[in-house]
Amino acid sequence: MAIGVRVQEKGQITIPTKIRRKLNLRKGDLVIFTETSEGVLIQPAEILSQAELRKKLAEEIGGLRSRFGQMSDKEIETLVTDAIRGAREK
């Protein structure tokens, strides 16, 4: 499906009704723009409370905990950074 829209003065665009309904987007929802080799992907953003984010992060780190004993501080820092990124993406 391809639908054309006009870019407004401040770079704003209107997401066509058909696409908003398909993505279940409502006023005030956030979307993420991801540049790909084929163009730009627009998708709804998932908003997590701090408690939800901490839970997801704990789950990610829990899977890594047994490996920490043999790792350097830098390796652990990299794993934690990746775990945070993974939790945010979920």
Secondary structure as GFF3:
##gff-version 3
##sequence-region A 1 90
A	DSSP	alpha_helix	17	23	.	.	.	ID=ss1
A	DSSP	beta_strand	31	36	.	.	.	ID=ss2
A	DSSP	beta_strand	39	44	.	.	.	ID=ss3
A	DSSP	alpha_helix	50	62	.	.	.	ID=ss4
A	DSSP	three_ten_helix	65	70	.	.	.	ID=ss5
A	DSSP	alpha_helix	73	89	.	.	.	ID=ss6
###
